[in-house]
Amino acid sequence: MSLVDRHTGFVHALREAGLPVSLAEGLDAARALQHIDLLERETLRGAYAATLVKRPAHRETFDTLFELWFPSALGAGVTGRDRPADAPRSTVPPALDPEVQEMRGELFELLLEGDDTALRQFARLAVGQFGRTPQGTSWFSSGVLRAMSADTLMASLLNAVLGAGERSKCAEQAARQRFRDRIGRFEALVATEVRRRIAEDTGVQRTARIAVRPPLEKLDFNRAGRAELRSLRREIYPLARRLAARLIQKNRHGDRGRLDFRRTVRASLSTGGVPLTTHHKPKRPHKPELVILCDASDSCQAFAHFTLLLTFALREQFTKVRAFAFIDSTDEITKFFAPGVDVTDAMQRLAKEADLVWLTGRSNYGHAFKVFDDKYADAINSKTSLLVLGDARSNYGDLALPIVRRMAATARHAYWLNPEPVRDWNTGDSAAEEYGDVIEMHECRNLTQLAEFVELLA
């Protein structure tokens, strides 16, 4: 593969991974390559990063793809020695295998010294020895990590640095964190080497698509894990503030305050007592009330995690927030939103304690809206902003459109966020078109689309 092909493939892979890389930035990167030594790999990485990476959050994805498109070695490397694919595997436990123990001793010294270059070479060697699948057809990290068991070296590392006697608590914590970081670095290098080996066998494009997750702002809420939900929570708070500000602006738009009689009379003196210009008192700003209706069925369960995140964030921006969840019945879940509660724990409590199932436990929007209207109709008034979150799939049941229409007419504003792609609306049992005619519906699968929805409220 030529350098031009590798450059264009790398830029295309960054775009596929969700990084905003324009054509002009790709050309800037190509121009930067003319001014550096292409054999200096870290300099090459820096030139690409300076021209193509806009946000710190994108750096991890960039580094993962850079390692695939510009690998540090080919095959086993210059000094590497791979175990033959057809070599018989040792049945001796790692703790008794002399070869494993020798390599663990070498890993101990490298972790103690903190030499990153040597640690990378060792990771390459360890993958060559222990990284093949039992059939010898691919590569995996777990075999390497299990054989090396780097975590079990922590006590020995601490003794080597601090001694076996009495230790300062602060010194031990600092040393433990330092070695924990180095062990994490070793595990990351093993994962990088395994991906490189797989890319050589199956193709770099295919490996890149499998290995790289989209950046946080492009990640579908339905695919977010626990750690990513924590990151999403930090990103959602600024969006919640903007959403509240936009709704307040819409409340004030075109609606003047009470007539300021004194200012109007004073101004009329310049026109012979004729009040050609009227003055009004500024309308007192207020935080609007918010009602959230969230589909908690299996098809929207991951999206419901995002809903709770958004609700947590919106609580601080609105005078009053009431949240309701439904499957084929509806129950208020505001009580689960205590400050500092973990989102996952709240979801578990919701699943155990909330009364969301009426008959079948399958989505029934019509019956859920009827229950809401019977039990919680007073939650919506002329000051309320209504936010519905769900995929609008009602299993071909009744839709209760008159009730929904009355809810939307009563509320000051009503919006529906749908986690499904627009192309899937109105397919199968989707009632997106019917509900969209009553409540303004927007696709919302990631932070980028949520930000776009907030901007539309301007």
N, C-alpha and C positions, 0 to 999 in steps of 0.2 A: 504494500500500500504506500503510495507516494505521500509526501508531506502535505500537499494540497488536499488530497483525498482525506487524509487523517484530520486536517484542520476543519474541512467542511463537515465531516462526519461528527466531529466533536461538538461543533457549534449547533448542528442539528439535534444532537442528543441532548444538549442543554435546553433547547427549546421544547423538545418532547417531554423533558422532565418538569417543565413548567416555569423555567427561568426566563424572564423577559429580556431576551437577547435580540436586538434589532439587526438589520442588515448592515447599517452603518457601524455598529459596534463590532460586528464580525470583521469588517474591513479594517477598523482600527487595530484589532488584534493582529491581523495579517501584517499590517504596517509595522507594528511593534516588534514582530519577529525579525525584521530586517536589522534591528539595532542590538540584538543580543546574541550570545553564543548559544546555539541550539543544542549543544552537547551538555550545557549546564542545565540539568533537569529542573532544579528548584528555581532558577532564574526564568526558565520557560513557564513554570507554573505561576510565578509572580506576574509575568507579563500578561498571561491570559486572565488571571484574577483581577488585575488592575483595569482591564478593558471590558470585561464581561460580567463581573459580579457587582450588583448594586446594593445588596442588603447583606448584613452579617449572617442572617438566617439561611441564606442561599449557599454559604461557603461549604457546608458539609456535603451537599449534593454535588457542588462543583468538584470538590476533592475526590469524591467517589468516582465520578466520570473521568476525571483527569487520570486517575490511576489505571483505568481501563483503556483509555485511548492512547496514553503515553506511559506504558508500563515501565517499571524500574528494571525489569529483567525479562528474558525469554526462557521458557522451559524451566530447568532447575537452576538457571543462573550460572555464572562463571565458576563459583566455588561450591555450588550446591551438589548434593548427591541424593537422588531419589531412590526410594526403595522400589525395586522392579514390581510391576503390576502383578506378575504371576508368582511373586515370592510368598512362601507360606507365612501366615501370620502367627506370631508368638502367642501361645496359650498361657504364658506365665503372667501373673498379675503385675501391673506396672510397678508396684512397690518392691517386687523381687527381680525385676528385669534389669540386668546391669546396664544395658544400653540406655534404657529410659532414665535410670538413676544418674548416669553420666551426663545426659543432656539436662536433667533437672539441676544438677550442680552448675552447669554452664549458665543456665537461665538465672540461677541465684546470683551469680557474679554479675551478670548483665543488669539485673534489677538493682543490685547494690550500687553499681557504677552509674547507671542512668545514661549509657551511651546509646543514643537512638539509632545511629547507623548500624552498630553491631547488633542491636536488638532486631532491626529489620532483616538483617542477613540470617539471624538465628530463626526468626519466624519462617523465612523461606525454607530453611533446612528442615524445620520441624514439620511443615506442611508436606514436604517431599517424603518424609519418613512415615508420618502417621495420618496424612490427610486424605488418602484414597479410600473410596468406598470399598466394602468387602469384595464386590465384584470387579473392582479395578476400573470401573467405567466413568467415574466422576470424582469430585473432590468435596470434602466437607470439613467444617471447623470443629465439630464436637469431638472427633477422635483426637485431634491435636490437643485441645483444651483438657480433655480427660486424661491424656497421657502425661501432660506437663503439670497439671493441677497447680497452677501458679498461686492460687489463693492459699494453699496449705504451706507456702513458704513464708507467710507473713510473720509468724512468730520468730523464725530464724533470722529474718531480715531485721526485725526490731532488736533482737539480742545482739546482732552484729553492730548495730549503730549505737544503741543505748546501753548495752551490757545487760547481764541477767540480774543485776542487783536492783536496788530501789531507784525508781524513775520519777522524773517530774511528769505530772499529768499533761501539761501543755506540750512538753517535748515529745511525749509519746503520741499525742494526738497529731502533732505536726508530722512526725515520722510516719505514722500510720497512713495519713492522707497522702503523703508523698509516694509511698510504695503502692497505695491503692491506685493512684493515678498511673504509675508505671505499669502495673499489672493490667489496668484497663487499656493502656497504650499497646501492650503486647497482644492482647486479645483483638484489638482493632487491626493491628498489623497482620495477624493470622487471617482475619476475615478478608482483608484486602488481598492477601496472597491467594486465598482460595478463589475469590472472584476472578483474579487474573488468570489462574489456571483454567477455570471453567470457560472464560472468554476465549482462551487459546483453542479449546476443544470444540466449543459450540458457536463461536462468533461473538464479537464484541457488541454488535447491535442488540442481539437477543439478550445477552447478559445484562446490558445496561437497562433494558426495559424491565427486567425482573428485579434487579438489585436496587434500583433507585425509586424511592417513594417521592411523590410530588411535594413541593415546599408547602409549609403550613397553610399559607393563604389559598393554595389550590387544592388542598386535601379535602376530599369529600367527608362531611361529618359522619357519614355512615361507615367510614373506614378508620376513624380515629381510635387509637388505643388510649389507655389510661394516662400515659405520660403526655401524649399529644393533647388530651383533653385539658391537662394542666396548662400547657402552652396556649391552647385556645382561650382559656379563661383570661390570661393576661392580655391577649389581643382583642377580646370582645369588649372589655371595659371602655376603651376609647370609642369604639363604635356605638356602644350603648349611650354614652354621653352625647355623641353627635345625633343619634336617633331621637333622644329626648329633646335636644335643642331644635331639631327640624320640626317635630310635632308641635312644640311651643310656638314656633314661627308661623306654622299653618293656622294655629288657633288665633293668632293676633292679626294675620294678614287680612286686610280689608275691613277690619272691625275696629272702629274708633271708640275711644272712651266717652265718658259723659261730657256734655257741653260745659265749657269753662265760661260762665256768664261774664265774670269781671273782665277777663282778657278780651272777650268778644266786644263788650261795650267800649273798652279803652281803645281798641283798634278802630271802632266805628267813628271815633271823633275826627279822624283824618279824612273821613268821607262824608262829613256833614251829618253824622249820626245814623247813617245807613249802614247796617251790618253786612257789608259785602263779603267779608271774610269771617268765618266762624272758627273759633279755637276750641279744642277739646282737651280735657284732662287725659294724661297718659294712662293707658289701661294698665292696671296693676298686674305685673307678671305672676304667673302661677304655674306650678308643675301639674301637668295633666294626670289623670288617673289612667291606669292600664289594666286591661283584662286579657289574659293569655289562655287560649284553648289549645291543648296539645294532644295530638294522637300518640298514645303510648302502646299501640299494638306492636306485634313482632316485626312487621314490615317497617316500622318507624322507630324501633327501639333505640338504635344508635343515634338517630336524629333527635330523639327525646333527650338524650344526654346534652346535646347542644342546646336544646330548648331550656333545660335547667340552667346551663351556663348563662344563657342570655337573660333568663329571669333573675338570677342572682345579680347580674350586672345592672339590670334595669331597676331593681329595687331602690338603688341609691339615687336614681334620677327622677322618680315619679313620686307624687304625694302618696299614692296608694296603688299597690300592685296586688292583684288577685290572680292566682294561677289555678287552672283546672285541667285535669287529664281525663281522657276517655278512651275506651275501646268500643264496647257496645253499650256502656253506661258511663256516666260522668260523675266525678267526685272532685272536691276542692283539695288541692295539694299545697296551698300556701303555707300550711303549718310545718311542712318539711323544710322550709327555706330559712332555717336559723343561721345567723352569721357564723361563718367559719366551717360549716358542714361540708364534708367531702361530697362531690357530685355523685360519685359511684355509690357511696353509702346512702345518699338520698334516693337514688334510683332503686336500691334494694329495699328500702323502707316503703317506697311507693308501691313496689310490686307485692309486698306482703300485707300492707295495711290499707291501701286505697281501695275503695269499692268501685272498680272499673268494669266488672263483668256482670252482665245482666242475664244472658242466656247461653250463648255459644262461646263467648270469649273471642269472637272474630269481629273485625271492624264493622260497625254499623253506625255510620254518621247520623242517619236519620233519627234513630232512637236516642243516640247520645245527645243530639241537639234538643230533642223533646225533654229529656231528663233535665238538661241545663235550664230550659225554659220554665219547667215546673218548679225547680228547686232554687235556682239562682238568677232568676230574671232581673232582680233588683241590682245585680252587679253591674249592669250596663245602664248608663244614663247619658245625658247630653254632654257631660264632661269627659266621657270615657273614650279612650282609644282601644279598639278591639284588634287583637293580633291572633290569627288562627295559624297553627303550624301542623301540617299533615299532608299526606299524599293524595287525599280525596278519593281513596279507593274504598267503596262501601259494600263490596261483595254483592252488588246488584240489588241492594236493599233500598228502602224508601230514603229519600234525601232530605225531607222536611224543609223544602225550599221556602215556604211561607214564613217559617220560624226564623230561618237564617236571614231572610229579607227584612224581617222586622228588627232583628238584632242589629243589622247593618244600618238601618234607617235611624234607630235610636242612638247609636254610638256617634260620637263626633267624627271619628275616622275609623275605617275598618280595612285591614289588609290581611292577605293570606300568603304565607310563605310555604312553597311546595318543594320538598327535597328531591323530587324526581326531575330528570331532564325533560324539557318541553316536548321533545320528540315522543316521550312515553305518555304524555297527557292524552286522555280520551281513547286510550287503548284498553282492551279488556274491561275491567269493572271500574275504570277511572271515571269520575264525574267532575273532572277539572273544568270542563267547559260550562257545565250547569252552575257550579259554584262560582266560577270566574265571572259569570254574568251578574252575580249578586255582590260579590266581594272582589275587589281588585287583587289578582293573584300574580305572584312573582316566583320564578325559579330561584331557590336558595339552597345550594349544595355545599358552599364553602365560604370562607371569609371574604373572598373577592366579590362574590355575588351579593353577600350581605352588605358590603360597603357600597356596591352599586345601588342596592335598594335604598340605603340611607340617602345617597345623593339624589335619587329620584324624588325624594320628599321635599326638595328645595323649591 
